[in-house]
Amino acid sequence: MNDWLAAPCRVPDRAAADAAATRQATLTKPQGSLGRLEALAIQLAGLQAAARPRADRVHIAVFAADHGVAAEGISAFPQAVTGEMLRNFAQGGAAIAVLARELRATLEVVNLGTVNDPGEIAGVRRHVIAASTANFSTGDAMTDIQLDAALAAGVASVGSAIAAGTDIYIGGEMGIGNTTSASALACALLGETPDVLTGAGTGLDAKGVAHKTRVIARALQTHADAMTPRERLRRLGGFEIAALAGAFVAAAQRGMPVLVDGFIASVAALAAVALRPDVRPWLLFAHRSRERGHTRVLDELAAEPLLDLHLRLGEASGAAVAVPLLRLACALHGSMATFAEAGVSDA
């Protein structure tokens, strides 16, 4: 068991948020005219305990892992892709690698276990738990020890980000079969039926989605006696989903703002909030995915995403695309002149 989960999360700094709101009221613009950019700056001020927040130093962690449920034929891509993508991340060819370069962000890639283990790769951190989770349609996805190891991988990632002086933490994932795992876990956490939350993932047709829905329905029956958030995560989650949940809890405990990516990362956030409700104030949501269940998960978290670009890639790509908005919100907040400084008449 993880004793660290019992530690409370930090409380956002109300005084810093109030100071930021006061500054916003004095800038050379009608109040509220920059809409959510103003609210973002004020929210970040409270999270960073700084009247003038920053989003310059961004840490992006991508956790990769395979899923035993792939044996049920629930993905359009072969399971070998997960291990192959680790090399693509490290070589800079993946979407998130390109985005991280453009943002001058730190990119951390973590191998939690793939069926075709690529071995040591420069630029990839090995935290291998097993070749994959077990097939959760017939048994538990993880043992308690494996779940603890996956959660710990997320905690370690946040520790590295904090040591580097990071302003914003982003968590991403890669794993063939992980929309199936995320959909099943979301159903269990929300009490929803699979037909509401199961989508096309990597590109299934209608027949494939129907099969995937049936697999999830069978799994939910198998694990109907899982009553706690931890047990639902253990039985239905993936190593990378658990690592993200652990990272989100650890970030909130240590006062690090998190920018949440798409469907799978949002389900990890849902699990993190179920484990520790005081995580929620530390989560900003980057975008609304095309994956069917994402809107339902966002609604449960009372989340209003920044973007809706019809993305469904994962890898933290949607969160990376939203980073310039955070940077612009901070720049406007910190660098605009006040009415007094500019000699402009106030309303």
N, C-alpha and C positions, 0 to 999 in steps of 0.2 A: 504494500500500500504506500501511497505518497503522502507523507505527513505535511509536505509543503503546500498541498492543496488547502489545508486548513487555515493558512495565513491569509488575512484580509487583504483586499486590494486597496490601493491608495485612493484617496478622495481628491477629485480635481480641486484646484486652487480657486476658490470663489473670488478672492481678492484680486488675483491676476486677471480673471475673466471680467470682473467689474471695471478694472483699470483699462482693459482693452475696449470694453463697451464705451467707456467715457471718451477714450481717444477717438473711436469711430464717430462719435457725435460731434467732434470738433473738426473733422477733415473736410476739405473743400469739395463738398458734394451734398446733395439733399440726403437726409438720413434715410437709410434703407435702400438707396438707389443702386447699390451694388449687390443687393439681394443676398443670396447664399454665400457669396464671397465674404461679406461682412460677418455673417454668422460663423463661417469656418474659421476666420481669424480669431474671433472671440472664443470659440470652442477650443482651438489649439492653444490659446493663451492660458486657459484654465488647466489644460492637460500638461502643458510644459512649465507651468508656474512662472510664466514670463509675459509681461504686458505686450512684448513684441515677439511673437513666436517665429519659428523658422521651420522650413522643410527642405533644407539644403542637403543634409546628410541622411540618405535613405539606405536602409539595409533590406535587401530582398532575399529571403530564404526559400528555396524550392526543395521540398521533401518528396523523394521518389520511392515508390514501393509497389509491389505486385499484390494481387488479390486472388485468393483461391476460388472465388466465385466465378472467375473467368472460365473455369472448366464447364460452366453451364452454357457457354456460347452467347454471352450477353453483350459482346463488343464487336464492332465492325473491324477492329484492328487486332492482329495477333499479339499475344502477351509479350513476345520478344521485344516489342517496341519500347517498353519501359526501360530496359537495360540499354538499348541502343540510344535512347534519348539522353541518357546520362552523358555519353560521349559528346553528343551534339551540344548539350548545354556547355560543357567544358570547352569545346572548340569554338564556341561563340556563334553557332549557326541557328540556334533556336530563337523563337520570337522574344522570349524574355531576356536572352543574352543581348540581343540587339537593343531592346528597350533600356536595359540596365546601362549599356554603354552610352546611349544617347542622354540618359539622365545623370550620368556620372555617379551611379549608385553602386554600392557593394552588392555583388551577387554571390550568395552562398548556396551550393548545391549539396544535398545530403542524401546519400544512398542508404535507405533503411532496409533494403532487401529486394532483390529481383531474381526471377527464375533463371535468367541467363546472366549470371553475375559477371560484369565486365572486368572485375578485379580493380586494382589500384588505378585511378585516373587522376592526373594532375588537375587540381581545381575542383575535385569532388571529395567531400568528407565522408568517410565510411563510418556508418553507425548501424551496421547490418544486424537485424534482429532475427530474421529467418528469410528463406527464399521468397516467401509470400505468407500472407495470412492463410488460414484454413478456409475451406468453402463454407460460408456461413449459412448456406441454404440447407446444409445437413448437420452442422455443428457450430461450435463457437469459433468466431474469427480469430480470437487471440486468447492466450492464457493470461492470468494476472501478471505474471512476470513480463510477458511481452508487452502488455499494455503499459506497464510502468516504464519500460525501456523506451517506448515510443513517446510517451509524455515527456520523459527526461530529455529526449532529443530536442524537443521544442524549447524546453527550459534552457538548455545549453546554448541554443541559437540566440535566444534573447540575451543571455549573458554576454555573448560575443558582441552583439549589437550595442549594448549599453557600454561595454568597455571601449568601443570605438567612438563613443560620443554621438550616437545616432539620434536624429530628430524624429524619424518616422520608421516604424517597422512594418514590413509587408511579408506575408506568408503565402507561398504558392505550393502547388502539388503537381505530381505526374504519376500516373499509375493506371494501366489498362484495367478497366472494371470499376474504377472508383466512383463513377456516377451511380452505379448500381448500389455500392456500399453507402454512399451519401444519401441516396433516395430512401433506402431501407432504414437508415439511422434517423433520418428526418421524420419518416412515418412513425417510428417508435416514439420519438421525442414529442411529436405533435399530436399523436393519436389520429393521424390521417390514413386514408387508404392508398395503396400504391398507384391506382389510376389517376389520382390527383397530382402526385409528385414525381412520377416516372417519366423521363423524357428520352430523347434520341441519343444523348451522350455524344459519342464521336461520329455519329451519323447513321444510326439505325433507321431502317424503313419502318413502316407501320407494323409489319409482321414481327420485326425484331423488337420493337417497343412492347408489343403485346406479350411476347415471350419473356422479355425482361420483367414485365409487370407480374407475370405469373410466378417467376422465380422469387421475386421479392415478397409476394403474398405468401408463398410457401415458407419462406424464411421467417416472416413475422409470426406465423402460426407456431413455428418451431421454438421461437424465442418469446412467446407471449408472456412467460413468467418472469422476464427481466424487468424489474420494477424501478431500479435506480438509474440515473443518468450514466454513472460509471459502468454499470453492468450492461446497459444498452450499447454504450461505446465499445466495450470489450467484445461483445458478441456479434455486433454488426458492422463495426467500424473497420478502417484500414490503418496500417501503421502511419501513413502520412496524414490521415485525418486526425488521428490521436496526437501526432506531433504538433499539428497546427493548433489543436485545442490546448495542449500544454503550453505552447508558445503564447497564445492569447491570454491565458491565465497569468503566466509569469510576467508578461509585459504589463498587465494591469496591476499586478502586485508591486512592480518596481517603478511604476509611473511612466511607462513608455506608450505613446499613442500608436494605435494600430490602424492601418488602412486595409480593410478586408476586400479580397478579390471577389470572385463570382460564386457560383452555386456550391461547389464543394467546400471552399473556404468559409462560406456563410453557414453551411451545416456544421463545420468545425466550430464556428463562433457560437452557433446555437447550443452545441454540446458544452462549450466552455461556460456559457452563461447558465446552463442547467447545472453545471458543477459548482459554479460560483456566480450568483446573480450580480455581484458587485463588479464583475468584468465589464458589463455593458457600457458604462460611460466612456470607456477607453477605446471603443470601436467606432471608426468611421467606415462607411461603406462606399466602395468605389463605383460600382456599376451594377446594372440589372442585366443578368445573363439571359440568353435565349432558352436556356434549359427550363423545362416546363415548371418545375417545382420552386424555382428561385423566388418568384414574387411572394409565394406563400411563406417561405422562410423569412424573407425581408419583413413582411407584415408582422410576423410573430415577434420579431426583434424591434419593431417600431423604427425601422431603418428607411431612410430616404436616400437612395444612392445618388451619386453625383452625375453619373453618365448612363445613357442607354444607347449603346452603339451596336446592338445585336451580336455581341461577342459571346463565344462559348468555347474558347480555347483552354482556359485554365492557365497553369504555369505562373500565376500572378500577373498575367499580361494586362488584364483590365485595370488592376490596381496601379500598375506602372503607368498606364495611359492617363490616369487621373492625377498623378503627381504634379504635373505642371499647373493644374488648377490650384492645388494647395500652395505651391510656390508663388503663384500670382496673387493669391489671397493674402499671403504673408507680406509680399512686396508692397502691395497697395496699402495695407495696414501700416506698415513700418515706414514707408517712404513718401507717401502723400503729404503735402503741406496742410497744416491746420489753417483755419480762417485767419487767425491772428498772425501766423507766420507769413502768409501770402498777402496780407493786407486786403482781404476780400470780405465784403459785408456778409454777415451771417443772416439767416432767415429771421 
